[in-house]
Amino acid sequence: MAQKLDDTKLLFRAVIMGPPGSGKGTISERIARGFGLQHLSSGDFLRENIASNTEAGVLAKTYIEKGLLVPDHVMTRLLLPRLEEMTCHSWLLDGFPRTLAQAEALNSSCELDLVISLNIPLETLKERLSHRWIHQASGRVYNMCFNPPRVQGVDDITGEPLIQQDDDKPEALVARLRHYKDVAKPVIDVYKAKGILHTFSDTDTDRIWPYISSLLSAKIPTDIADAQRASTH
């Protein structure tokens, strides 16, 4: 059985922000492996709740089926109870908060130690997303240039067909990325004012990673990383 951490001084909570295609998932996985933070993905929670037919999941599904964004009050109902279960763990939250209302709800629930913001050029994002295909049921993402499936057009694990989301298609990309920028700016401003925002800019995840790794090495004391790894065994 996993041993929980009782000492709040041995906890570290972080958020990673970035537009679609910025590499949040890739960076999050590296942080989880390297520093023992539990990777919490809002997209995963959303899919789990929809699959389990929870009240919030059923509600979220009604918006998704209409091609609408899941509203703030539904996302907070999905995420905050999960975070309350993680009071004894260090974590990295990916995909939440997206809006100022979500950031305010998160702030009322817990204190963040660090926010990482990925600032990727528009042309790079357009290139990445135009080659992105997903397995809809699981949310697994493939890129036909640098992370293709073993068999073209099908998911590696289930063998089910991959799809390209309508909002990843070229004609919808620019509007989608502009919307992210407009919505994210006030959130970024809040975290900048708190002094916990760190922004990283480049066209390549592998070039960004060493700087993020150095930051986390300086910010996360060794005893926190060690204690968090021990709690998962």
C-alpha positions in Angstrom: 0.0 0.0 0.0 1.3 3.5 -0.9 2.5 5.4 2.1 1.0 8.9 2.2 2.9 12.0 3.1 1.6 13.7 6.2 4.0 16.7 6.4 2.7 19.5 4.2 6.2 20.9 4.0 7.1 17.9 1.8 4.5 18.9 -0.8 5.0 20.7 -4.1 2.1 21.8 -6.4 2.6 23.0 -10.0 0.6 23.9 -13.0 1.7 23.7 -16.7 0.0 26.0 -19.2 0.3 26.3 -23.0 -1.8 26.4 -26.1 -2.9 23.2 -28.0 0.2 21.6 -29.5 2.7 23.2 -27.2 3.9 19.9 -25.7 2.3 20.1 -22.3 1.7 16.4 -22.2 5.3 15.5 -23.2 6.9 17.9 -20.7 4.5 16.8 -17.9 5.5 13.1 -18.4 9.2 14.1 -18.2 8.5 16.1 -15.0 6.6 13.2 -13.5 9.4 10.7 -14.2 12.2 13.0 -13.2 10.9 14.7 -10.1 8.2 12.4 -8.7 5.3 14.7 -9.1 2.0 13.0 -9.9 0.8 14.1 -13.4 -2.9 15.1 -13.2 -4.4 15.7 -16.7 -7.7 17.5 -16.9 -8.4 15.7 -20.2 -7.9 12.3 -18.6 -10.3 13.3 -15.8 -12.8 14.5 -18.3 -12.7 11.2 -20.3 -12.8 9.1 -17.1 -15.9 10.9 -15.8 -17.7 10.6 -19.2 -16.9 6.9 -19.4 -18.1 6.4 -15.8 -21.3 8.4 -16.4 -20.7 10.5 -13.3 -23.1 13.5 -12.9 -20.4 16.0 -14.0 -19.3 13.6 -16.8 -22.8 13.4 -18.3 -23.1 17.1 -18.1 -19.7 17.7 -19.8 -20.6 15.2 -22.5 -23.7 17.3 -23.5 -21.4 20.3 -24.3 -18.8 18.2 -26.1 -21.4 16.6 -28.3 -22.6 20.0 -29.4 -19.0 21.0 -30.2 -18.9 23.5 -27.3 -16.2 24.0 -24.7 -17.0 22.5 -21.3 -17.9 25.5 -19.1 -15.9 26.6 -16.1 -18.4 25.4 -13.4 -18.5 21.9 -14.9 -14.7 21.6 -15.1 -14.2 22.8 -11.5 -16.8 20.1 -10.5 -14.7 17.5 -12.2 -11.3 18.7 -11.0 -11.5 20.1 -7.5 -12.9 16.9 -5.8 -9.9 15.0 -7.4 -7.5 17.5 -6.0 -9.0 17.2 -2.6 -8.1 13.5 -2.7 -4.5 14.5 -3.4 -4.0 16.6 -0.2 -1.1 14.4 0.8 0.7 14.3 -2.6 2.8 16.5 -4.7 1.4 17.0 -8.2 1.6 18.7 -11.6 -1.7 19.8 -13.1 -1.9 19.8 -16.9 -4.8 21.5 -18.8 -6.4 23.3 -15.8 -6.9 26.2 -15.2 -7.7 27.4 -18.7 -9.7 30.5 -17.6 -9.6 33.2 -14.9 -12.7 31.7 -13.3 -11.0 28.3 -13.1 -7.8 29.9 -11.7 -9.8 31.6 -9.0 -11.5 28.3 -8.1 -8.2 26.5 -7.9 -6.7 29.3 -5.8 -9.5 28.9 -3.3 -8.7 25.1 -3.1 -4.9 25.1 -2.8 -1.7 27.1 -2.9 0.5 26.7 -6.0 4.3 26.7 -5.8 5.1 27.1 -9.5 3.4 27.7 -12.9 5.2 26.8 -16.1 4.0 28.5 -19.3 5.0 27.2 -22.7 5.3 30.0 -25.3 5.5 28.3 -28.7 5.5 30.3 -32.0 2.2 30.3 -33.9 3.7 28.7 -37.0 5.2 25.8 -35.0 1.8 25.2 -33.3 0.1 25.2 -36.7 2.6 22.7 -38.1 2.3 20.4 -35.1 -1.5 20.4 -34.9 -2.0 19.9 -38.6 -0.2 16.5 -38.3 -2.0 15.5 -35.0 -4.3 12.5 -34.9 -5.9 11.1 -31.8 -7.5 8.0 -30.5 -10.8 9.5 -29.3 -11.7 7.0 -26.6 -8.4 7.2 -24.7 -7.1 10.7 -25.7 -3.8 9.2 -27.0 -2.2 11.7 -29.3 0.0 10.9 -32.3 1.9 13.2 -34.6 2.5 11.9 -38.1 5.9 13.6 -38.3 7.7 12.7 -35.0 5.4 10.3 -33.0 3.5 8.3 -35.6 1.4 5.2 -34.8 3.1 1.8 -35.6 0.4 1.2 -38.3 -0.8 4.3 -40.1 -4.3 5.5 -39.1 -4.8 3.1 -36.1 -4.2 3.3 -32.4 -1.1 1.3 -31.2 -3.0 -0.3 -28.2 -6.6 -0.9 -29.4 -6.1 -1.0 -33.2 -9.1 1.3 -33.4 -9.1 4.1 -36.1 -7.5 7.5 -35.3 -9.3 10.7 -36.1 -8.2 14.3 -36.8 -10.3 16.7 -34.7 -12.1 19.4 -36.6 -10.4 22.1 -34.6 -7.0 20.7 -35.5 -7.7 21.2 -39.2 -5.9 24.2 -40.8 -9.0 26.3 -41.3 -9.9 26.2 -37.6 -6.4 26.3 -36.1 -5.8 30.1 -36.1 -9.1 30.9 -34.4 -8.5 28.2 -31.8 -5.0 29.4 -31.0 -6.1 33.1 -30.8 -8.9 32.1 -28.4 -6.4 30.3 -26.2 -4.2 33.4 -26.1 -7.1 35.7 -25.2 -8.5 33.5 -22.4 -5.0 32.5 -21.0 -3.7 36.1 -20.7 -5.5 37.1 -17.5 -4.6 33.7 -16.0 -0.9 34.3 -16.8 -1.1 37.8 -15.4 -2.4 36.5 -12.1 0.4 34.0 -11.7 3.0 36.6 -12.8 1.7 38.9 -10.1 2.1 36.1 -7.6 5.7 35.7 -8.6 5.3 32.0 -9.5 5.1 32.1 -13.3 8.1 30.9 -15.4 7.8 31.1 -19.2 9.7 29.0 -21.7 9.9 29.8 -25.4 11.3 27.7 -28.3 10.1 25.7 -31.2 11.4 22.3 -29.9 10.4 20.5 -26.7 13.9 18.9 -26.4 15.5 22.4 -26.3 13.0 23.7 -23.7 13.3 20.7 -21.4 16.8 21.3 -20.0 15.7 24.8 -18.8 12.6 23.4 -17.1 14.6 20.6 -15.5 17.1 23.1 -14.1 14.3 25.3 -12.7 12.6 22.3 -11.0 15.9 21.1 -9.6 16.3 24.5 -8.0 12.7 24.8 -6.8 12.0 21.3 -5.6 14.2 20.3 -2.6 15.6 16.9 -2.9 13.7 15.7 0.2 10.4 16.5 -1.4 11.2 14.6 -4.6 12.6 11.6 -2.7 9.6 11.6 -0.3 7.1 11.8 -3.2 8.8 8.9 -5.0 8.8 6.8 -1.9 5.1 7.5 -1.4 4.3 5.8 -4.8 6.1 2.5 -3.9 
